[in-house]
Amino acid sequence: MSPIRVTVWNEFRHEKSDPKVAALYPEGIHGAIAKFLGAQGFETRTATLDEPEHGLTSEVLRNTDVLTWWGHMAHGAVQDEIVNRVYARVMEGMGLIVLHSGHMSKIFTKLMGTTCDLKWREIGEKERVHVIEPGHPIAQGLGESFEIPHAEMYGERFDIPAPDTLVFISWFQGGEVFRSGCCYHRGAGKVFYFRPGHETFPVYYQAEVQRVLTNAVRWAAPVAGPKITFGHRPQPVEHVEAYQG
Ligand code: ZN
């Protein structure tokens, strides 16, 4: 079986403007994510905002099974034409994994149809991520819960449609809770939102987080399902005589 082809997208702005982020992710957040996914046997490539067409040409997307999306400070700089292109590929069956502050990206809000807004606080408090669907493929290999020692808090209400499957709920030291692992089907594609991943904490180096994203890539990869068609059907599937009335 040929390897799953993953494109790791990052707006790649914090790393250029904030020395703390640059020190934490010297090859960019995309570099760190592509590295551990590549080590799992996926065929990975990266793409960033400042490349032509944000690195997401039609050819790149055609050859992408799963796209991961990290954005935060420059959601508005993503061209609508590229957003529509990514959206069309999701409808065709490409998987999309939206990370952390990607909740406000154009592609995620378009796919959800809601504001996707939430509460937040940045004091480096503890987060406990609870697995609430132990039989889900994205939970494979995890314990009942895992801890992120220092995290940015995201709190409910998270203005999303109810997920098809909710895999994780986070609790924060400050008392808030959050739906932090949300699965959706959109067209023939699968979408997974995963909350952890703030740029000033080493979240993407954590084994449990890497495990979740590895599992999510496998879950979100396209399946060889039927090609769906729409429109007028003068020829019935079964033999049936037209009513002569
Ligand atoms: Zn953040």
Boltz pocket constraint, residues with backbone or C-beta under 6 A from the ligand:
constraints:
  - pocket:
      binder: B
      contacts: [[A, 100], [A, 101], [A, 152], [A, 197], [A, 198], [A, 199]]
      max_distance: 6.0
